Amino acid sequence: MTASNASIASSGVRGAKVIGLLALMRLRPGLAIDLGTVNTLIYVAGRGLVVEEPSVIALERATGKVAAVGAMAEALSGKEPEGIEVIWPLRDGVIADFEAATRMLNTFLHRAHVRRGLVRPLAVICVPRSATSVERRAVSATVEVRNPHCAVRLIDEPVAAAAGAGASPSSAEGAFVVDIGGGTTEIALVAGGGVVRARSLRVGGNAMDEAIAHAVKAHFGLLLGHRASEGLKIALGLSGGETDWAEVVGVDVAHEELRSARIPGEIVVAALERSVGAIVEAVHEVLSGIPPDLANDVVERKIQMAGGGALLLGLAERIAVSTGIKTSVVEDPRRCVVRGAAEILQHRAGLRASKVA
C-alpha cells in the first residue's frame, strides 16, 4: 500500500470513528431538568415531560424519613401534622437545603425511570444566570451524589427560555426574554445559544405573594396563607380582574378568629408595585445596552415573557407601554424553560461551554 493510500485509509477510519461517536451521542439517553423554587419539571428524551411536581419534601421529624414529596408534600405545607416538617429546599432559584434538595430530586428521578444506555445519561439542568460557582456546583451535585452514572451539564435559564420561546439555539438571531419564576426573574438578550446582555433579579412570584400578605395584614388586620395570597395575585393582578375585588379567608390578628374580607384591586396593585417596578426597570437596563445589530431582531420577535409570573394580569401590557416594544406571553409559559432545555438537549447545542466548573 502506498503512503497516499495508507493516508486515505487512515482518514477513512478516523471519519468512521467520528461518525460512530456522533451516532452514539445521539443515542445517549438524556433528560432536561427545570429545578425551580416552586416547581420541578423533568423531560426525558423520547418520552416527553414525565415529572411536574412542586419542589417540596415532607420529612418525619423523629426519624428523618421521607413522608411525602411533590404534590403530596405541598398539600401539607402550612398545616403540618405533628411530627412532620415540610421543606422547600430551593430559595431564589438556588439550593438552600442541599440534603433535602438531593432527596427530593432523587425521588423525582426515580419516578422518571431514566434507563442507562451504552453511555452515561446526559442530564441538562437549568440554573439562574446569577447563580455563583458554589451554587452551580451544589445543583450539579444534587444529581451526581446519588446518580453518579449521570453526566451533568448546566445551562442558564434565559438561554433555555429563549429556546422554549422558539429561538433556535444555533441561530445568531436575537431574542429578548423575561422569565419570571417563583424565586427569580431572568431578563436577557440571547443570540447564538448564549447570553449577550442579562439581569437576574431575586424577585419572583413568591416575593409578590409575600408583599400581598403583608399589605392585607397592614390594611385589614388579616393573616393570609400562601394559597390565599397567591389567589389574590392571580385573580386581581395589575388590572383588578373582572370585579376589581376578591374575597379571601384568613385569621384575624386581634381576635385570632377566622374572618373573610373583600380585598380591593388597588391594594394588590400597590403591593405588587415594588416587584413589578424592579422588573420593568431591569428590562429597560438590558434594552439600553443592546447592540444595534440585534435591535431589529428584538422589535420583530417582540419581548417574550415566560414563567408562571408572565401570566400576571396586566404585566405584559405594562412592559409594552413602558418600553414601546410589543410584548407577548409565550405559549404554555410555565413549561417554557424545560421545553427549551429539551430542545437544547436534543441538538446538544452549547452544552460543552456550560459544563459546571
N, C-alpha and C positions, 0 to 999 in steps of 0.2 A: 504494500500500500504506500502510495506516495505521501509526502508530507502534506500536500494540499488536500488529498482525500482524507487523511487522518484528521486534519483540522476540521473539515466539513463534518466528518462523522462525530467528532468530539462536540462540535456545536449542536449537532442534532440531538445528542444525548442530553446536553445541558438544557436545550429547549424543551425536550420531553419532560425533564425533571421539573422545570419551571411550570409547564402546563399541568403536570400532575399535582404539584404543590398548590397551584391556584384552584384546581378542581377540589382538592382536599379541604382547602379553606372554605370553599363554597358549601361543602357538605358538613362543615363543623356545626354541631348543634349550638344554638345561641339563644340568649334571652335579653330583653331590654327591660330595665327597671326604673320606674319613676318613684323614688323613695321620698315621699313628701311628708311635710309636717302633719298634714291632716289625713291623707290617703296614700296608700301604696298600690301601684299598678305594675303588673308583670306580664310581659308579652313573650311568648315562646315561638320561635321561628317554625313555620309550618302549621301552627295551631291557633295563633292569634292571641287575644287578650284572655288570660286564664285566671288571673287574680286581680281583683279590685276591691280592696278592703281598707277600712280605717286603720291608720298607723298607731295602734294601741294594743297594749297587752295587760292582762289582769293576772296577778300572782297571789298565791296563798301566803300570807304574812308569816305563818309559823314554819312552813316547810320550804317556801321559795318555789314551789311547783307552779307550773303554768295552769291557771284556771280557765282562761279564755284568751283568744287572740282575734283581732279584727272586729267585725260587726258585733259579735257576742260580747267582747270586752267593752266596746263603745256603749252598749246598752246598759252597762253597769257604771259608766262614768258619771260622777256627780251624785251617785246614790249607791255607793259601795256597801255591800253587806259586811257585817262584822268579820274581820279576819281576811278581807280581800283588799288588795292595793291595785289601783288602776294607774298605769303609767303610759304617758305619751312620750316615747323616747327621743323624739326629734323636736327641736326648738329652732325657729327661724331658719328652717330648711337644712339644719345640720344636726348631727347626733349629740344629744345632751346626756344620754344614759347608754353607754356602749353595751353593757351586758343585756339590758332589756331590748335594745335595738337588734342585737345579734340573735337573741332567742325568737323575737318576733319575726324577723326576716327569714330565719331558718325554717320556721313553721310555714311561712308563705311559699318558700322554695319547695318544701316537701309537698305542699298542695299542688304546686305547678307540675310535679312529676317530670323533672328535667332528666332526660336519659343521656348517659355517656355514649359517645361515639368513638371513632378511631382516634380522634384528637380531643383535647380538653374543651368543654363547652365554653363559649365566649359570653361573658356577662357584661353588658353595657349599662352603666349606671349614671343617671343624671344628677348633677350637683349644682348648687348656686354658683354663679360666676365669682362671687366674693369669698367663697369658701377658702380657708387657709390650707396650707400644705398638711398641717396636722389634722384638720377636719376632713380633708380628702383621703388621707391615709386611714382615718377611722371608718369612713364609708366603705372603702375597699376591703378593710379587714372584717367588716360585718359579714361579708360573703366568704372570704378566704379562710377565716378562722375555723369554720365548720364545713366548708366546702372547698378544701384545698385543691381539688381537681379542676376548679373553675379558673379561667383566665379573665381577670377583671380589667376593664377599661372604663375610664371616667370621661364624660363629655359635659360641657357647660349647658345648663338648662336652656338659655336663649338659642343656642345652636339647634338643640332638639326641637324647641318650639317653632323655630323658623322652618325646619324641615316638615314638621307636622302641619304647618300652615300652607305648605305647598311649594316652598323654595327648595330647589334641588341642592343637595349638599356639595355637589361638584360644579355648580354653576357660579359664575362671577357676578351674577345679577344680585343686587342688594335687596334685603328685606328688613323692615323695621318691625320689631315685635315688642309687645308689652305683655309679659306673662305674670299674672297676679295669682299667687298661690296662697296657702294658708299662713305661711310664715314669712315669705319673701316676695318681692316684686322684682322681676328681671326686665330691664329695658335695654334693648340692644339693636344696633345696626349690624346685620350679619351678611357676609358675602363669601362665596367660595368655601362654605363649610366652616368658616371661622368668624370670630368677633372683630369688627372694625372699631366700634365705639360702644361702651356699655356703662350702665349704672345698675348696681344691685342694692336694693333697699330692704332692710329687715323690717318691712311693713307689709302686711297682707291681711287676709280675711280675719285671722284671729285678733289682730290689733283693732280692727274695725268693730268686731263683736264686743271686745272689752270696753271700747270707747262708748258704745251704745249702752252697755250695762251700767257704766259709771254715770252717764247722763240721766238715765232713768232713775237711778238711786238718788241723784242730786235733786232732780225736779219733782219726783213723785214719792220718794222715801220707800222705794220698792226694790228688793233684791231679785235679780233675774238669773236664771241658769243659762248655760251656754246655748242651749237649743232655743230658748225664748229670745235671746239677743240676736242670734243668727236669723231667727224667723222675722224679726223686725227689719233687719238689714235686707233680707230677700223681698219682703212684702213692700217696703217703702223706698229703699234705696235713696237716690238723689232726686227722684221725681215725686215722691209721695204716694206712688202707686195709684190705684183707681179711686180710692176713697180719701186719701191724704191722712189716714189714721189706721191704726191697727190695735187690736186688743190683746193683752198678754196677762198671764197669771204669774205672780211672784210672791215673795214673803215680805210683809210689812215690817219695815225696820223697827218702828217704835213698839208695835204690839206683838211681833213675831207670829203673825197670823197670815193665812193665805188671803190674798186680795188680788182682784183684777183691776186693770186700768186701761183706758184708751190713750194710746201714745200718738200724738200728732206727728206728721211727717217732718215738720220743721225741727223737732228735737233730734230726730235721727240724722237729718241732713247736717245740722250743726255738729253733731257728734262725729260724723264721718269726715268733716272738712279737713282736719289735720292730716289724716292718712291720704285722702284724695288730693289735697293740695301738694303734698310731698311727691306723689306720683306724677302729677301734671308738671311740676317744676323740674323733675328729673327727665321727663320726656323732652322738655324744652332744652335742657342742658345737653342731652345727647344729640338733638337735632342741630344745635348751634355749631357744632364742630364737624358736621357731615362733609365728607369730600364731595366736591362739585360733581364728579363723575358718577356719584351714586344718588344724587339728589333726584334725578328724573325717575329712577327706579322706585324710590320711596313714594313719590307722588302717584305714580302709575299703579303700584301694588297696594297703596294705602297703608295706614298704620294698622297692623294686625294684632288683635287682642286675644290672649289665650289665658287658660287657667280658670278656676271657678270664680275668681273675682271679676273676670271680664263680664260676667252676667249681671253685675250690679246695675240696677236700673238707672239710666241717665249718664253713666260714666263714659261710654263711648262718645256720646254727644258732647259731653264736657271737654274731652280731649280734642275732638274735631273742631269745636268752636275756638278753643284756646290756641290751637296750632295752625288752623286754616287748612289742614290736610284731612281728607276723608278718612274715617276710621271705621273699621268693621270688626265684629266678633267672629272668630273662625268657627267653622263647623265643629260641633262637639268639643268645646274649649277645655273641658275638664280632662279629656284624654289626648289633648294636642301634644303634650310633651312626650308621652310614651309612644304615641303614633310616630312622631319624628325620630325618636330613638330607635324604633323598629326599622324605619326607613334607612337610617344610618347603618344599623346592624346588617341589613340586607346587602347594602352596597359596600360595606367596610370602608366608608369614606371618612378620613380624618381621625381614625382610631389610634394610629401609632403615636401621633402628636399629643393625644390626650391621655396617654398612659400615666398612671399615678407615679410620682417620683419615689 
